[in-house]
C-alpha cells in the first residue's frame, strides 16, 4: 500500500446469515491510530452492515497489522477482523 494521504479508509461487510437479529457491540481496534465506525449495530437476518476503519498512517512505514475486536450475540461471543498491510 502506498500512501498519498495519511488517512486511509478500510471497510468490512458483516452479513447476518443466522435466523435471528445479530447485535454488535464493544468495537475496539488494536491500534490507537485507528477509529472504528459501524453503520448499524442491529442486523436483521439476511441483512448486512459496514464496519469502517479510519487508519492514520502518518509516520508509519513497513508492515502494519490491525485487529478489530467486537462482541456479538453469537455462540462464540467475541469476534475479530484482521487487516495486514505494508506501507511504503
Gaussian input, Z-matrix of N, CA and C with variables (Angstrom, degrees):
# hf/3-21g

backbone

0 1
 N
 C     1     B1
 C     2     B2     1     A1
 N     3     B3     2     A2     1     D1
 C     4     B4     3     A3     2     D2
 C     5     B5     4     A4     3     D3
 N     6     B6     5     A5     4     D4
 C     7     B7     6     A6     5     D5
 C     8     B8     7     A7     6     D6
 N     9     B9     8     A8     7     D7
 C    10    B10     9     A9     8     D8
 C    11    B11    10    A10     9     D9
 N    12    B12    11    A11    10    D10
 C    13    B13    12    A12    11    D11
 C    14    B14    13    A13    12    D12
 N    15    B15    14    A14    13    D13
 C    16    B16    15    A15    14    D14
 C    17    B17    16    A16    15    D15
 N    18    B18    17    A17    16    D16
 C    19    B19    18    A18    17    D17
 C    20    B20    19    A19    18    D18
 N    21    B21    20    A20    19    D19
 C    22    B22    21    A21    20    D20
 C    23    B23    22    A22    21    D21
 N    24    B24    23    A23    22    D22
 C    25    B25    24    A24    23    D23
 C    26    B26    25    A25    24    D24
 N    27    B27    26    A26    25    D25
 C    28    B28    27    A27    26    D26
 C    29    B29    28    A28    27    D27
 N    30    B30    29    A29    28    D28
 C    31    B31    30    A30    29    D29
 C    32    B32    31    A31    30    D30
 N    33    B33    32    A32    31    D31
 C    34    B34    33    A33    32    D32
 C    35    B35    34    A34    33    D33
 N    36    B36    35    A35    34    D34
 C    37    B37    36    A36    35    D35
 C    38    B38    37    A37    36    D36
 N    39    B39    38    A38    37    D37
 C    40    B40    39    A39    38    D38
 C    41    B41    40    A40    39    D39
 N    42    B42    41    A41    40    D40
 C    43    B43    42    A42    41    D41
 C    44    B44    43    A43    42    D42
 N    45    B45    44    A44    43    D43
 C    46    B46    45    A45    44    D44
 C    47    B47    46    A46    45    D45
 N    48    B48    47    A47    46    D46
 C    49    B49    48    A48    47    D47
 C    50    B50    49    A49    48    D48
 N    51    B51    50    A50    49    D49
 C    52    B52    51    A51    50    D50
 C    53    B53    52    A52    51    D51
 N    54    B54    53    A53    52    D52
 C    55    B55    54    A54    53    D53
 C    56    B56    55    A55    54    D54
 N    57    B57    56    A56    55    D55
 C    58    B58    57    A57    56    D56
 C    59    B59    58    A58    57    D57
 N    60    B60    59    A59    58    D58
 C    61    B61    60    A60    59    D59
 C    62    B62    61    A61    60    D60
 N    63    B63    62    A62    61    D61
 C    64    B64    63    A63    62    D62
 C    65    B65    64    A64    63    D63
 N    66    B66    65    A65    64    D64
 C    67    B67    66    A66    65    D65
 C    68    B68    67    A67    66    D66
 N    69    B69    68    A68    67    D67
 C    70    B70    69    A69    68    D68
 C    71    B71    70    A70    69    D69
 N    72    B72    71    A71    70    D70
 C    73    B73    72    A72    71    D71
 C    74    B74    73    A73    72    D72
 N    75    B75    74    A74    73    D73
 C    76    B76    75    A75    74    D74
 C    77    B77    76    A76    75    D75
 N    78    B78    77    A77    76    D76
 C    79    B79    78    A78    77    D77
 C    80    B80    79    A79    78    D78
 N    81    B81    80    A80    79    D79
 C    82    B82    81    A81    80    D80
 C    83    B83    82    A82    81    D81
 N    84    B84    83    A83    82    D82
 C    85    B85    84    A84    83    D83
 C    86    B86    85    A85    84    D84
 N    87    B87    86    A86    85    D85
 C    88    B88    87    A87    86    D86
 C    89    B89    88    A88    87    D87
 N    90    B90    89    A89    88    D88
 C    91    B91    90    A90    89    D89
 C    92    B92    91    A91    90    D90
 N    93    B93    92    A92    91    D91
 C    94    B94    93    A93    92    D92
 C    95    B95    94    A94    93    D93
 N    96    B96    95    A95    94    D94
 C    97    B97    96    A96    95    D95
 C    98    B98    97    A97    96    D96
 N    99    B99    98    A98    97    D97
 C   100   B100    99    A99    98    D98
 C   101   B101   100   A100    99    D99
 N   102   B102   101   A101   100   D100
 C   103   B103   102   A102   101   D101
 C   104   B104   103   A103   102   D102
 N   105   B105   104   A104   103   D103
 C   106   B106   105   A105   104   D104
 C   107   B107   106   A106   105   D105
 N   108   B108   107   A107   106   D106
 C   109   B109   108   A108   107   D107
 C   110   B110   109   A109   108   D108
 N   111   B111   110   A110   109   D109
 C   112   B112   111   A111   110   D110
 C   113   B113   112   A112   111   D111
 N   114   B114   113   A113   112   D112
 C   115   B115   114   A114   113   D113
 C   116   B116   115   A115   114   D114
 N   117   B117   116   A116   115   D115
 C   118   B118   117   A117   116   D116
 C   119   B119   118   A118   117   D117
 N   120   B120   119   A119   118   D118
 C   121   B121   120   A120   119   D119
 C   122   B122   121   A121   120   D120
 N   123   B123   122   A122   121   D121
 C   124   B124   123   A123   122   D122
 C   125   B125   124   A124   123   D123
 N   126   B126   125   A125   124   D124
 C   127   B127   126   A126   125   D125
 C   128   B128   127   A127   126   D126
 N   129   B129   128   A128   127   D127
 C   130   B130   129   A129   128   D128
 C   131   B131   130   A130   129   D129
 N   132   B132   131   A131   130   D130
 C   133   B133   132   A132   131   D131
 C   134   B134   133   A133   132   D132
 N   135   B135   134   A134   133   D133
 C   136   B136   135   A135   134   D134
 C   137   B137   136   A136   135   D135
 N   138   B138   137   A137   136   D136
 C   139   B139   138   A138   137   D137
 C   140   B140   139   A139   138   D138
 N   141   B141   140   A140   139   D139
 C   142   B142   141   A141   140   D140
 C   143   B143   142   A142   141   D141
 N   144   B144   143   A143   142   D142
 C   145   B145   144   A144   143   D143
 C   146   B146   145   A145   144   D144
 N   147   B147   146   A146   145   D145
 C   148   B148   147   A147   146   D146
 C   149   B149   148   A148   147   D147
 N   150   B150   149   A149   148   D148
 C   151   B151   150   A150   149   D149
 C   152   B152   151   A151   150   D150
 N   153   B153   152   A152   151   D151
 C   154   B154   153   A153   152   D152
 C   155   B155   154   A154   153   D153
 N   156   B156   155   A155   154   D154
 C   157   B157   156   A156   155   D155
 C   158   B158   157   A157   156   D156
 N   159   B159   158   A158   157   D157
 C   160   B160   159   A159   158   D158
 C   161   B161   160   A160   159   D159
 N   162   B162   161   A161   160   D160
 C   163   B163   162   A162   161   D161
 C   164   B164   163   A163   162   D162
 N   165   B165   164   A164   163   D163
 C   166   B166   165   A165   164   D164
 C   167   B167   166   A166   165   D165
 N   168   B168   167   A167   166   D166
 C   169   B169   168   A168   167   D167
 C   170   B170   169   A169   168   D168
 N   171   B171   170   A170   169   D169
 C   172   B172   171   A171   170   D170
 C   173   B173   172   A172   171   D171
 N   174   B174   173   A173   172   D172
 C   175   B175   174   A174   173   D173
 C   176   B176   175   A175   174   D174
 N   177   B177   176   A176   175   D175
 C   178   B178   177   A177   176   D176
 C   179   B179   178   A178   177   D177
 N   180   B180   179   A179   178   D178
 C   181   B181   180   A180   179   D179
 C   182   B182   181   A181   180   D180
 N   183   B183   182   A182   181   D181
 C   184   B184   183   A183   182   D182
 C   185   B185   184   A184   183   D183
 N   186   B186   185   A185   184   D184
 C   187   B187   186   A186   185   D185
 C   188   B188   187   A187   186   D186
 N   189   B189   188   A188   187   D187
 C   190   B190   189   A189   188   D188
 C   191   B191   190   A190   189   D189
 N   192   B192   191   A191   190   D190
 C   193   B193   192   A192   191   D191
 C   194   B194   193   A193   192   D192
 N   195   B195   194   A194   193   D193
 C   196   B196   195   A195   194   D194
 C   197   B197   196   A196   195   D195
 N   198   B198   197   A197   196   D196
 C   199   B199   198   A198   197   D197
 C   200   B200   199   A199   198   D198
 N   201   B201   200   A200   199   D199
 C   202   B202   201   A201   200   D200
 C   203   B203   202   A202   201   D201
 N   204   B204   203   A203   202   D202
 C   205   B205   204   A204   203   D203
 C   206   B206   205   A205   204   D204
 N   207   B207   206   A206   205   D205
 C   208   B208   207   A207   206   D206
 C   209   B209   208   A208   207   D207
 N   210   B210   209   A209   208   D208
 C   211   B211   210   A210   209   D209
 C   212   B212   211   A211   210   D210
 N   213   B213   212   A212   211   D211
 C   214   B214   213   A213   212   D212
 C   215   B215   214   A214   213   D213
 N   216   B216   215   A215   214   D214
 C   217   B217   216   A216   215   D215
 C   218   B218   217   A217   216   D216
 N   219   B219   218   A218   217   D217
 C   220   B220   219   A219   218   D218
 C   221   B221   220   A220   219   D219
 N   222   B222   221   A221   220   D220
 C   223   B223   222   A222   221   D221
 C   224   B224   223   A223   222   D222
 N   225   B225   224   A224   223   D223
 C   226   B226   225   A225   224   D224
 C   227   B227   226   A226   225   D225
 N   228   B228   227   A227   226   D226
 C   229   B229   228   A228   227   D227
 C   230   B230   229   A229   228   D228
 N   231   B231   230   A230   229   D229
 C   232   B232   231   A231   230   D230
 C   233   B233   232   A232   231   D231
 N   234   B234   233   A233   232   D232
 C   235   B235   234   A234   233   D233
 C   236   B236   235   A235   234   D234
 N   237   B237   236   A236   235   D235
 C   238   B238   237   A237   236   D236
 C   239   B239   238   A238   237   D237
 N   240   B240   239   A239   238   D238
 C   241   B241   240   A240   239   D239
 C   242   B242   241   A241   240   D240
 N   243   B243   242   A242   241   D241
 C   244   B244   243   A243   242   D242
 C   245   B245   244   A244   243   D243
 N   246   B246   245   A245   244   D244
 C   247   B247   246   A246   245   D245
 C   248   B248   247   A247   246   D246
 N   249   B249   248   A248   247   D247
 C   250   B250   249   A249   248   D248
 C   251   B251   250   A250   249   D249
 N   252   B252   251   A251   250   D250
 C   253   B253   252   A252   251   D251
 C   254   B254   253   A253   252   D252
 N   255   B255   254   A254   253   D253
 C   256   B256   255   A255   254   D254
 C   257   B257   256   A256   255   D255
 N   258   B258   257   A257   256   D256
 C   259   B259   258   A258   257   D257
 C   260   B260   259   A259   258   D258
 N   261   B261   260   A260   259   D259
 C   262   B262   261   A261   260   D260
 C   263   B263   262   A262   261   D261

   B1=1.4428
   B2=1.5201
   B3=1.2857
   B4=1.4510
   B5=1.5153
   B6=1.2916
   B7=1.4580
   B8=1.5252
   B9=1.3082
   B10=1.4497
   B11=1.5201
   B12=1.3123
   B13=1.4542
   B14=1.5239
   B15=1.3070
   B16=1.4608
   B17=1.5297
   B18=1.3409
   B19=1.4608
   B20=1.5216
   B21=1.3423
   B22=1.4637
   B23=1.5189
   B24=1.3205
   B25=1.4572
   B26=1.5276
   B27=1.3231
   B28=1.4611
   B29=1.5249
   B30=1.3414
   B31=1.4597
   B32=1.5171
   B33=1.3162
   B34=1.4602
   B35=1.5238
   B36=1.3020
   B37=1.4572
   B38=1.5236
   B39=1.3237
   B40=1.4531
   B41=1.5174
   B42=1.3332
   B43=1.4617
   B44=1.5263
   B45=1.3104
   B46=1.4601
   B47=1.5279
   B48=1.3304
   B49=1.4558
   B50=1.5303
   B51=1.3239
   B52=1.4571
   B53=1.5137
   B54=1.3195
   B55=1.4662
   B56=1.5216
   B57=1.3338
   B58=1.4596
   B59=1.5262
   B60=1.3360
   B61=1.4605
   B62=1.5320
   B63=1.3207
   B64=1.4617
   B65=1.5224
   B66=1.3259
   B67=1.4582
   B68=1.5219
   B69=1.3241
   B70=1.4643
   B71=1.5177
   B72=1.3226
   B73=1.4639
   B74=1.5229
   B75=1.3180
   B76=1.4658
   B77=1.5276
   B78=1.3109
   B79=1.4656
   B80=1.5149
   B81=1.3360
   B82=1.4614
   B83=1.5161
   B84=1.3337
   B85=1.4581
   B86=1.5255
   B87=1.3271
   B88=1.4700
   B89=1.5175
   B90=1.3222
   B91=1.4649
   B92=1.5225
   B93=1.3120
   B94=1.4587
   B95=1.5215
   B96=1.3238
   B97=1.4653
   B98=1.5260
   B99=1.3411
   B100=1.4548
   B101=1.5183
   B102=1.3327
   B103=1.4593
   B104=1.5150
   B105=1.3245
   B106=1.4561
   B107=1.5268
   B108=1.3283
   B109=1.4603
   B110=1.5156
   B111=1.3202
   B112=1.4549
   B113=1.5209
   B114=1.3425
   B115=1.4588
   B116=1.5202
   B117=1.3347
   B118=1.4582
   B119=1.5223
   B120=1.3307
   B121=1.4590
   B122=1.5244
   B123=1.3201
   B124=1.4643
   B125=1.5257
   B126=1.3435
   B127=1.4600
   B128=1.5322
   B129=1.3130
   B130=1.4607
   B131=1.5320
   B132=1.3303
   B133=1.4644
   B134=1.5350
   B135=1.3316
   B136=1.4626
   B137=1.5130
   B138=1.3303
   B139=1.4649
   B140=1.5288
   B141=1.3212
   B142=1.4622
   B143=1.5220
   B144=1.3294
   B145=1.4595
   B146=1.5212
   B147=1.3144
   B148=1.4611
   B149=1.5191
   B150=1.3195
   B151=1.4558
   B152=1.5210
   B153=1.3325
   B154=1.4603
   B155=1.5175
   B156=1.3357
   B157=1.4559
   B158=1.5200
   B159=1.3090
   B160=1.4595
   B161=1.5226
   B162=1.3332
   B163=1.4654
   B164=1.5262
   B165=1.3284
   B166=1.4618
   B167=1.5297
   B168=1.3250
   B169=1.4613
   B170=1.5269
   B171=1.3154
   B172=1.4594
   B173=1.5261
   B174=1.3311
   B175=1.4631
   B176=1.5287
   B177=1.3228
   B178=1.4632
   B179=1.5241
   B180=1.3333
   B181=1.4678
   B182=1.5166
   B183=1.3223
   B184=1.4584
   B185=1.5172
   B186=1.3457
   B187=1.4626
   B188=1.5250
   B189=1.3202
   B190=1.4646
   B191=1.5189
   B192=1.3053
   B193=1.4634
   B194=1.5138
   B195=1.3278
   B196=1.4668
   B197=1.5286
   B198=1.3195
   B199=1.4592
   B200=1.5208
   B201=1.3139
   B202=1.4561
   B203=1.5176
   B204=1.3179
   B205=1.4584
   B206=1.5198
   B207=1.3339
   B208=1.4569
   B209=1.5222
   B210=1.3199
   B211=1.4482
   B212=1.5203
   B213=1.3315
   B214=1.4599
   B215=1.5234
   B216=1.3029
   B217=1.4641
   B218=1.5345
   B219=1.3333
   B220=1.4582
   B221=1.5263
   B222=1.3074
   B223=1.4713
   B224=1.5250
   B225=1.3475
   B226=1.4659
   B227=1.5216
   B228=1.3138
   B229=1.4682
   B230=1.5149
   B231=1.3359
   B232=1.4618
   B233=1.5288
   B234=1.3273
   B235=1.4609
   B236=1.5209
   B237=1.3289
   B238=1.4656
   B239=1.5117
   B240=1.3134
   B241=1.4585
   B242=1.5169
   B243=1.3156
   B244=1.4636
   B245=1.5196
   B246=1.3120
   B247=1.4642
   B248=1.5171
   B249=1.3164
   B250=1.4558
   B251=1.5337
   B252=1.3165
   B253=1.4615
   B254=1.5318
   B255=1.3175
   B256=1.4664
   B257=1.5232
   B258=1.3233
   B259=1.4605
   B260=1.5156
   B261=1.3171
   B262=1.4740
   B263=1.5084
   A1=107.92
   A2=115.31
   A3=121.09
   A4=108.50
   A5=117.21
   A6=118.45
   A7=111.19
   A8=115.37
   A9=120.34
   A10=109.28
   A11=115.79
   A12=123.08
   A13=105.85
   A14=118.79
   A15=119.13
   A16=112.86
   A17=118.86
   A18=121.11
   A19=109.58
   A20=115.89
   A21=122.11
   A22=108.33
   A23=116.41
   A24=121.79
   A25=109.33
   A26=115.95
   A27=122.36
   A28=106.81
   A29=116.72
   A30=120.38
   A31=111.78
   A32=115.05
   A33=123.46
   A34=106.99
   A35=116.56
   A36=120.84
   A37=107.35
   A38=115.92
   A39=121.33
   A40=106.75
   A41=115.69
   A42=121.30
   A43=109.31
   A44=115.29
   A45=121.15
   A46=108.38
   A47=116.64
   A48=121.19
   A49=110.95
   A50=116.23
   A51=121.54
   A52=112.32
   A53=114.33
   A54=121.39
   A55=112.86
   A56=117.70
   A57=122.30
   A58=109.15
   A59=116.16
   A60=120.27
   A61=109.74
   A62=115.87
   A63=122.92
   A64=108.01
   A65=116.50
   A66=122.06
   A67=109.68
   A68=116.73
   A69=123.48
   A70=109.22
   A71=116.66
   A72=120.51
   A73=109.86
   A74=115.55
   A75=124.00
   A76=112.93
   A77=117.17
   A78=120.82
   A79=109.51
   A80=116.08
   A81=122.10
   A82=108.89
   A83=115.82
   A84=120.47
   A85=109.76
   A86=114.74
   A87=120.08
   A88=112.54
   A89=117.12
   A90=120.63
   A91=109.86
   A92=116.71
   A93=120.92
   A94=112.75
   A95=116.76
   A96=121.49
   A97=111.82
   A98=117.39
   A99=120.97
   A100=111.67
   A101=115.27
   A102=121.43
   A103=108.90
   A104=117.17
   A105=120.99
   A106=109.62
   A107=115.77
   A108=122.99
   A109=108.85
   A110=116.18
   A111=120.95
   A112=108.52
   A113=116.51
   A114=120.85
   A115=112.10
   A116=116.33
   A117=120.63
   A118=109.41
   A119=115.22
   A120=120.95
   A121=112.87
   A122=117.80
   A123=122.26
   A124=108.04
   A125=115.83
   A126=121.02
   A127=108.67
   A128=116.16
   A129=122.17
   A130=110.21
   A131=118.38
   A132=120.90
   A133=111.75
   A134=116.33
   A135=122.00
   A136=114.45
   A137=118.15
   A138=122.61
   A139=109.58
   A140=116.39
   A141=120.88
   A142=110.24
   A143=115.20
   A144=122.09
   A145=109.19
   A146=115.90
   A147=121.68
   A148=109.47
   A149=115.93
   A150=122.69
   A151=105.36
   A152=116.58
   A153=121.23
   A154=110.58
   A155=115.14
   A156=121.84
   A157=108.53
   A158=117.31
   A159=123.48
   A160=106.64
   A161=115.72
   A162=121.62
   A163=109.45
   A164=116.07
   A165=121.59
   A166=108.11
   A167=116.38
   A168=121.85
   A169=113.48
   A170=117.25
   A171=120.60
   A172=109.95
   A173=115.84
   A174=123.94
   A175=113.71
   A176=117.62
   A177=121.44
   A178=108.99
   A179=115.80
   A180=122.48
   A181=108.75
   A182=115.39
   A183=120.25
   A184=112.00
   A185=116.90
   A186=120.17
   A187=112.16
   A188=115.06
   A189=121.40
   A190=107.95
   A191=116.93
   A192=122.29
   A193=109.31
   A194=116.09
   A195=120.92
   A196=109.17
   A197=115.40
   A198=121.62
   A199=109.03
   A200=116.28
   A201=122.38
   A202=105.92
   A203=116.77
   A204=121.46
   A205=108.99
   A206=115.22
   A207=119.42
   A208=110.39
   A209=114.61
   A210=122.77
   A211=107.47
   A212=116.70
   A213=122.02
   A214=108.55
   A215=115.95
   A216=120.73
   A217=110.13
   A218=114.98
   A219=122.25
   A220=108.68
   A221=116.19
   A222=120.34
   A223=110.76
   A224=116.83
   A225=121.19
   A226=111.76
   A227=117.81
   A228=122.30
   A229=114.23
   A230=117.59
   A231=122.08
   A232=109.76
   A233=115.83
   A234=121.44
   A235=109.01
   A236=116.70
   A237=120.37
   A238=111.00
   A239=113.89
   A240=124.00
   A241=106.09
   A242=117.54
   A243=120.59
   A244=109.88
   A245=115.92
   A246=122.50
   A247=107.44
   A248=115.87
   A249=121.30
   A250=107.03
   A251=116.33
   A252=120.57
   A253=109.83
   A254=114.00
   A255=120.69
   A256=106.90
   A257=115.54
   A258=121.25
   A259=109.25
   A260=115.91
   A261=121.50
   A262=110.34
   D1=130.29
   D2=176.59
   D3=-105.89
   D4=136.29
   D5=-176.78
   D6=-107.09
   D7=116.90
   D8=173.33
   D9=-96.36
   D10=-20.10
   D11=177.74
   D12=-129.17
   D13=153.29
   D14=-176.88
   D15=-82.93
   D16=-12.76
   D17=-179.84
   D18=-110.18
   D19=124.85
   D20=-178.80
   D21=-121.36
   D22=137.93
   D23=177.10
   D24=-106.50
   D25=129.71
   D26=177.12
   D27=-126.24
   D28=132.20
   D29=-179.03
   D30=-119.65
   D31=144.40
   D32=173.68
   D33=-118.45
   D34=148.85
   D35=171.95
   D36=-108.06
   D37=130.06
   D38=173.70
   D39=-113.82
   D40=123.15
   D41=-178.55
   D42=-112.21
   D43=137.32
   D44=176.68
   D45=-86.40
   D46=107.69
   D47=179.01
   D48=-99.77
   D49=7.21
   D50=-179.61
   D51=-88.33
   D52=-173.72
   D53=-178.40
   D54=-100.69
   D55=-6.73
   D56=-177.66
   D57=-125.24
   D58=163.66
   D59=176.81
   D60=-57.80
   D61=140.47
   D62=176.92
   D63=-104.65
   D64=127.64
   D65=179.88
   D66=-114.34
   D67=127.97
   D68=179.82
   D69=-111.59
   D70=138.81
   D71=178.55
   D72=-151.49
   D73=172.52
   D74=175.56
   D75=52.77
   D76=47.33
   D77=177.33
   D78=-72.55
   D79=124.15
   D80=-179.39
   D81=-139.41
   D82=151.47
   D83=176.71
   D84=-114.98
   D85=159.62
   D86=-177.69
   D87=-84.40
   D88=-4.71
   D89=-176.38
   D90=-126.94
   D91=131.23
   D92=177.37
   D93=-66.65
   D94=-11.07
   D95=179.27
   D96=-83.49
   D97=1.22
   D98=-172.35
   D99=-124.66
   D100=128.22
   D101=172.44
   D102=-101.00
   D103=149.30
   D104=-178.96
   D105=-125.65
   D106=135.52
   D107=178.20
   D108=-134.18
   D109=148.99
   D110=178.76
   D111=-131.89
   D112=140.21
   D113=-179.49
   D114=-64.04
   D115=-45.46
   D116=179.16
   D117=-152.61
   D118=144.49
   D119=-177.66
   D120=-90.23
   D121=-18.88
   D122=178.60
   D123=-112.40
   D124=122.75
   D125=-175.28
   D126=-121.40
   D127=121.61
   D128=178.87
   D129=-70.88
   D130=155.85
   D131=175.77
   D132=-54.16
   D133=131.95
   D134=-178.51
   D135=83.36
   D136=-11.09
   D137=-179.98
   D138=-93.29
   D139=171.25
   D140=179.53
   D141=-142.48
   D142=169.80
   D143=177.22
   D144=-142.19
   D145=158.35
   D146=175.61
   D147=-98.59
   D148=134.79
   D149=169.03
   D150=-108.78
   D151=117.35
   D152=-176.76
   D153=-108.59
   D154=130.84
   D155=174.65
   D156=-107.68
   D157=129.91
   D158=173.34
   D159=-106.63
   D160=107.30
   D161=-172.98
   D162=-105.92
   D163=122.76
   D164=176.98
   D165=-90.23
   D166=111.06
   D167=-176.54
   D168=-93.79
   D169=6.53
   D170=-179.43
   D171=-55.74
   D172=129.34
   D173=178.54
   D174=64.33
   D175=22.38
   D176=177.84
   D177=-114.57
   D178=134.08
   D179=179.69
   D180=-142.20
   D181=151.24
   D182=177.71
   D183=85.33
   D184=-157.93
   D185=-176.82
   D186=-71.93
   D187=142.80
   D188=177.97
   D189=-142.58
   D190=130.18
   D191=176.18
   D192=-124.40
   D193=132.34
   D194=-178.40
   D195=-128.44
   D196=125.39
   D197=173.78
   D198=-95.22
   D199=140.05
   D200=168.53
   D201=-116.31
   D202=120.60
   D203=-178.32
   D204=-112.34
   D205=144.32
   D206=177.89
   D207=-152.48
   D208=162.91
   D209=178.01
   D210=-105.30
   D211=139.96
   D212=176.48
   D213=-137.70
   D214=158.37
   D215=178.83
   D216=-83.72
   D217=59.07
   D218=178.50
   D219=-116.26
   D220=172.33
   D221=178.66
   D222=-59.85
   D223=-39.48
   D224=-179.47
   D225=-72.63
   D226=-34.95
   D227=178.43
   D228=83.88
   D229=-62.07
   D230=-178.80
   D231=-101.73
   D232=141.03
   D233=-179.99
   D234=-138.61
   D235=161.60
   D236=175.92
   D237=-147.71
   D238=151.63
   D239=173.70
   D240=-117.60
   D241=143.62
   D242=-179.06
   D243=-126.82
   D244=131.16
   D245=175.54
   D246=-116.54
   D247=130.38
   D248=177.39
   D249=-122.73
   D250=131.32
   D251=-179.25
   D252=-146.46
   D253=161.27
   D254=173.71
   D255=-119.81
   D256=124.05
   D257=-178.58
   D258=-99.79
   D259=126.67
   D260=-179.15
   D261=-110.95

